[in-house]
Amino acid sequence: MDMEVKLHPAGHDGVRPLSLKNPVMTASGTFGCGAEFMPYGNIARLGGIVVKGLSLRAREGNPLPRIAETPSGMLNAVGLQNDGVEAFIRHRLPALPWQDVPVIANIYASCAEDFGELAGILSAEDGVAAVEVNISCPNVREGGVLFGQDPVMAAKVTGAVKRRAGTKPVIVKLSPNVTDITVIARAAEDAGADMLACINTVTGMAVDLERRVPLLANIVGGLSGPAIKPVGLRCVWQVSRAVKIPVIGMGGISSARDVLEYILVGAHAVQVGTASFSDPAAAFRIVDELPGLCRRLGIERLDDLRGALKV
């Protein structure tokens, strides 16, 4: 069975389609910069690799502890620790088989102008297939409101990235921590996003009853893992019905069945995240499982399943 997925930007001249040999990508922040997982499988067999979030300058991240296990998931408040975009380009990108698998750069900034500058730097790199924009971060110039919680700010960031991204497709990653995710989705689409990804983590917290303290130094963090899969499915279903551009689904994916469920509600491709912490070979295993499950379910083409939910 042919597992190839081609994500076509909707009507954006000059932007290259994102071609995946299968719909299974890795999620930013859960797969390092890719090379860390080479001992567990051939990363060129994956649909794509989304590297950990990149900022203009190096970031140390949040104080420890910044990870806590929860029932059916985990909380993290890592704080987007990274060496900066230039260090990634010089030292990390050359080590990846980008000729054989799309490498997608996830970017983070605290103002629209810095998002644009990051996109401009990455637009010149042949090894970067697309840019994923993390809008689940605070706008420090507008009182700290998250870009992804305000349609005007989400559109402003999307536009800033599109103007500098050149031929790279722009994927805007949406937050579930909003009243109506379709409002943000349409704002990003109208501002030029080529694709959308959803969902980012769900804001949560955990506490130590005996010590009467939060488990995270940051107090709150992002919940991920199987616990958020119902939220992810709901958001992908809503967003895919609200926009015309491709949607990439994520949230609690740990099996081939999970992948097909996301495609059923409208996703074109998916990203595997938290599962890679408990099983570093998870993404590779899912790629292996997918054709057999499709045969057992009588699915000949992923396009036939996509968005075919009976409601």
Secondary structure, DSSP 8 states (H G I E B T S, - for coil): ----EEE--SS-TT---EEESSSEEE-TTSSTTSGGGGGGS-GGGSSEEE---B-SS-B----S--EEEETTEEEE-----B--HHHIIIIIGGGS-TTTS-EEEEE--SSHHHHHHHHHHHHT-TT--EEEEE--SB-GGGTT-BGGG-HHHHHHHHHHHHHH-TTS-EEEE--S-SS-HHHHHHHHHHTT-SEEEE---EEEE-EETTTTEESSTTSEEEEESGGGHHHHHHHHHHHHHH-SS-EEEESS--SHHHHHHHHHTT-SEEEE-THHHH-TTHHHHHHHHHHHHHHHTT---HHHHTT----
